[in-house]
């Protein structure tokens, strides 16, 4: 039987975007069907596989997207979303492969299902990009999205605090406004994609909050105190309003947890 950690590592190291998406979905399916051995002898890579394109640039060198209603602006928006979902595949795979041995089977099942969701999101967005006359890799992309994984590779609590509970929670805040712009532009297919992503991301954040609570309970620490400490230590950005309080509440993030850190 194939090792679970070997299967996850192979998916992480896959560089071709479509192949990585298919590999993530295959790992999740094989785990669900009992085809992978509970074995974490294979270490996760420090860096995942990446295609030659898109060119990765630091945030201060990223070109402006242009007006959202223009063809160029629409393509830039969907390209940026594709890159976020592509990196999210690796973040979820690494979560399961790096911390699964200590966290248990439910943790692995949850985050492999997240990886499969992110792979589906990427595939839907990439198909939409093709319909717009473009493709993933046609534009530069943000180089810093993997930084959260590197910064928190030593501690599952830090990884949970930053990736699902900050980065993905931010997606809950900004997606509704993007969805309204897409609807206003008459892009019904794009709107359906964003509706699907928003629904799935609530579940992803809920997984993060659930397992963070379990870690805190196991360590005998306050969830609120530890989360704020870890965010201050490991997150380089700011916790910015406005917040989608209803979506965050549905995902298990009470307002008192994050509002005090809002800038």
PLY file of the C-alpha trace (Angstrom):
ply
format ascii 1.0
element vertex 263
property float x
property float y
property float z
element edge 262
property int vertex1
property int vertex2
end_header
0.00 0.00 0.00
1.27 3.48 -0.84
2.46 5.65 2.04
0.20 8.61 2.86
3.16 10.93 3.38
4.78 9.83 0.11
1.56 10.49 -1.80
1.19 13.95 -0.27
4.84 14.83 -0.94
4.51 13.74 -4.57
1.48 16.00 -5.03
3.31 18.90 -3.37
6.31 18.50 -5.67
4.21 18.35 -8.83
4.99 21.53 -10.80
2.40 21.42 -13.57
-0.72 23.25 -12.34
-3.30 20.90 -13.83
-1.35 17.83 -12.77
-1.02 19.20 -9.22
-4.77 19.80 -9.03
-5.47 16.24 -10.21
-2.86 14.83 -7.82
-4.41 16.63 -4.84
-7.84 15.30 -5.67
-6.41 11.81 -6.16
-4.65 11.84 -2.76
-7.87 12.95 -1.05
-9.88 10.25 -2.85
-7.34 7.51 -2.15
-7.22 8.44 1.53
-11.01 8.45 1.76
-11.17 5.01 0.13
-8.52 3.50 2.41
-5.86 3.11 -0.28
-3.08 4.93 1.59
-1.09 3.61 4.53
-0.96 5.72 7.72
2.78 6.39 7.42
4.56 9.71 7.92
8.12 8.54 7.33
8.47 10.77 4.25
9.18 14.42 5.09
7.39 17.30 3.41
9.47 19.54 1.12
10.48 23.05 2.19
9.16 24.39 -1.11
6.43 22.92 -3.34
6.76 22.40 -7.07
6.08 25.49 -9.16
5.61 25.97 -12.92
7.94 28.25 -14.87
5.02 30.63 -15.31
3.59 32.76 -13.81
6.54 34.96 -12.93
6.44 35.47 -9.16
6.94 39.05 -7.97
7.04 40.66 -4.51
3.89 42.61 -3.63
5.46 46.02 -4.27
6.34 45.01 -7.83
2.96 43.60 -8.81
1.38 45.55 -11.70
-1.93 47.29 -11.14
-4.91 45.23 -12.28
-6.63 48.09 -14.10
-10.31 48.82 -13.97
-12.39 45.81 -13.03
-14.90 46.39 -15.84
-12.30 46.26 -18.61
-11.27 43.04 -20.29
-7.76 43.45 -18.94
-9.10 44.07 -15.44
-11.34 41.00 -15.53
-8.49 38.76 -16.69
-6.18 40.18 -14.01
-8.80 39.51 -11.33
-9.36 35.90 -12.34
-5.63 35.29 -12.76
-5.01 36.54 -9.22
-7.78 34.30 -7.91
-6.34 31.32 -9.79
-2.96 31.88 -8.16
-4.49 32.10 -4.70
-6.30 28.80 -5.22
-3.20 27.16 -6.72
-1.07 28.01 -3.68
-3.96 27.03 -1.40
-3.69 23.47 -2.76
-0.14 23.29 -1.43
-1.02 24.93 1.88
-3.70 22.31 2.56
-1.53 19.39 1.43
1.36 20.57 3.58
-0.96 21.00 6.57
-2.03 17.35 6.32
1.42 15.97 5.52
3.49 18.02 7.97
1.24 17.86 11.02
-1.02 14.85 10.41
1.05 12.34 12.37
0.59 14.30 15.59
-2.94 15.53 14.95
-4.66 12.34 13.85
-6.92 10.95 11.15
-9.75 13.48 11.38
-7.25 16.31 10.91
-5.79 14.60 7.83
-9.24 13.90 6.40
-10.30 17.52 6.91
-7.28 19.10 5.25
-7.06 16.64 2.39
-10.69 17.51 1.67
-9.63 21.18 1.71
-6.87 20.39 -0.78
-9.39 18.69 -3.06
-11.71 21.71 -2.81
-8.89 24.12 -3.64
-7.94 21.97 -6.62
-11.53 22.11 -7.86
-11.61 25.89 -7.37
-8.40 26.24 -9.37
-9.75 24.08 -12.17
-12.99 26.10 -12.37
-11.14 29.42 -12.41
-8.61 28.25 -14.97
-11.43 27.11 -17.24
-13.02 30.54 -16.81
-9.72 32.22 -17.67
-9.60 30.21 -20.92
-13.13 31.39 -21.73
-11.86 34.96 -21.29
-9.02 34.28 -23.72
-6.23 33.85 -21.18
-4.66 31.17 -18.98
-2.91 30.71 -15.66
0.68 31.86 -16.08
-0.11 34.63 -18.54
0.42 37.36 -15.90
2.80 37.82 -12.97
1.63 36.60 -9.57
2.24 37.33 -5.90
5.39 35.63 -4.60
4.56 35.77 -0.90
1.61 33.41 -0.50
3.78 30.45 0.55
5.51 32.58 3.20
2.87 31.71 5.77
3.77 28.03 5.43
7.50 28.68 5.83
6.90 30.96 8.82
4.77 28.38 10.66
6.39 25.08 9.64
7.50 24.46 13.23
4.12 24.61 14.97
0.67 23.36 14.03
-1.00 25.96 16.27
0.79 28.76 14.42
-0.12 27.27 11.04
-3.80 26.96 12.01
-3.85 30.46 13.50
-2.42 32.08 10.37
-3.60 30.09 7.34
-7.26 29.19 7.92
-7.99 31.66 10.73
-6.39 34.76 9.15
-5.72 34.25 5.44
-8.77 32.17 4.55
-10.94 34.19 6.93
-9.89 37.29 4.97
-11.30 35.58 1.90
-14.67 35.46 3.65
-14.48 39.24 4.04
-13.49 40.21 0.50
-15.27 37.62 -1.65
-18.81 39.07 -1.28
-17.72 42.43 -2.72
-15.90 40.69 -5.57
-19.00 38.58 -6.18
-21.16 41.71 -6.45
-18.77 43.26 -8.99
-18.76 40.08 -11.04
-22.56 39.91 -10.98
-22.80 43.57 -11.96
-20.58 42.84 -14.97
-23.04 40.15 -16.09
-20.61 37.28 -15.52
-23.02 34.60 -14.35
-20.50 31.75 -14.63
-17.95 33.71 -12.62
-20.57 34.51 -9.99
-21.41 30.83 -9.57
-17.71 30.02 -9.14
-17.35 32.64 -6.40
-20.51 31.45 -4.66
-19.07 27.94 -4.57
-15.73 29.20 -3.25
-17.36 31.27 -0.51
-19.43 28.32 0.70
-16.38 26.04 0.74
-14.15 28.59 2.47
-16.54 28.84 5.41
-16.04 25.12 5.95
-12.26 25.46 5.57
-12.07 28.19 8.21
-14.30 26.07 10.45
-11.79 23.20 10.19
-9.03 25.57 11.22
-10.96 26.91 14.20
-11.97 23.40 15.29
-8.46 21.99 15.27
-6.96 25.13 16.79
-9.40 24.74 19.69
-8.33 21.11 20.07
-4.65 22.09 20.18
-5.34 24.78 22.77
-7.34 22.37 24.92
-4.54 19.82 24.71
-1.98 22.42 25.77
-4.20 23.92 28.46
-4.03 27.38 26.85
-6.64 30.04 26.17
-7.69 30.06 22.52
-8.05 33.83 22.44
-4.71 34.54 24.11
-2.75 32.01 22.06
-4.32 33.08 18.75
-3.54 36.74 19.35
0.01 35.88 20.42
0.63 33.76 17.34
-0.86 36.32 14.95
1.30 39.08 16.45
4.38 36.86 16.14
3.88 35.30 12.71
1.55 37.45 10.61
3.24 40.37 8.88
0.10 42.08 7.65
-2.81 43.71 9.41
-6.21 42.37 10.46
-8.37 44.82 8.51
-12.10 45.54 8.65
-14.70 45.45 7.27
-15.40 41.91 8.41
-17.98 39.47 7.12
-19.15 38.77 10.66
-21.93 36.37 9.68
-19.62 34.17 7.58
-16.92 34.30 10.25
-19.46 33.33 12.91
-20.62 30.41 10.75
-16.97 29.35 10.48
-16.49 29.38 14.26
-14.69 32.72 14.59
-16.41 34.91 17.20
-16.03 38.66 16.71
-14.36 39.14 20.08
-11.48 36.97 18.85
-10.43 39.15 15.94
-11.99 42.60 16.47
-9.43 43.59 19.11
-6.62 43.13 16.56
-8.34 45.12 13.82
-6.33 48.06 12.49
0 1
1 2
2 3
3 4
4 5
5 6
6 7
7 8
8 9
9 10
10 11
11 12
12 13
13 14
14 15
15 16
16 17
17 18
18 19
19 20
20 21
21 22
22 23
23 24
24 25
25 26
26 27
27 28
28 29
29 30
30 31
31 32
32 33
33 34
34 35
35 36
36 37
37 38
38 39
39 40
40 41
41 42
42 43
43 44
44 45
45 46
46 47
47 48
48 49
49 50
50 51
51 52
52 53
53 54
54 55
55 56
56 57
57 58
58 59
59 60
60 61
61 62
62 63
63 64
64 65
65 66
66 67
67 68
68 69
69 70
70 71
71 72
72 73
73 74
74 75
75 76
76 77
77 78
78 79
79 80
80 81
81 82
82 83
83 84
84 85
85 86
86 87
87 88
88 89
89 90
90 91
91 92
92 93
93 94
94 95
95 96
96 97
97 98
98 99
99 100
100 101
101 102
102 103
103 104
104 105
105 106
106 107
107 108
108 109
109 110
110 111
111 112
112 113
113 114
114 115
115 116
116 117
117 118
118 119
119 120
120 121
121 122
122 123
123 124
124 125
125 126
126 127
127 128
128 129
129 130
130 131
131 132
132 133
133 134
134 135
135 136
136 137
137 138
138 139
139 140
140 141
141 142
142 143
143 144
144 145
145 146
146 147
147 148
148 149
149 150
150 151
151 152
152 153
153 154
154 155
155 156
156 157
157 158
158 159
159 160
160 161
161 162
162 163
163 164
164 165
165 166
166 167
167 168
168 169
169 170
170 171
171 172
172 173
173 174
174 175
175 176
176 177
177 178
178 179
179 180
180 181
181 182
182 183
183 184
184 185
185 186
186 187
187 188
188 189
189 190
190 191
191 192
192 193
193 194
194 195
195 196
196 197
197 198
198 199
199 200
200 201
201 202
202 203
203 204
204 205
205 206
206 207
207 208
208 209
209 210
210 211
211 212
212 213
213 214
214 215
215 216
216 217
217 218
218 219
219 220
220 221
221 222
222 223
223 224
224 225
225 226
226 227
227 228
228 229
229 230
230 231
231 232
232 233
233 234
234 235
235 236
236 237
237 238
238 239
239 240
240 241
241 242
242 243
243 244
244 245
245 246
246 247
247 248
248 249
249 250
250 251
251 252
252 253
253 254
254 255
255 256
256 257
257 258
258 259
259 260
260 261
261 262
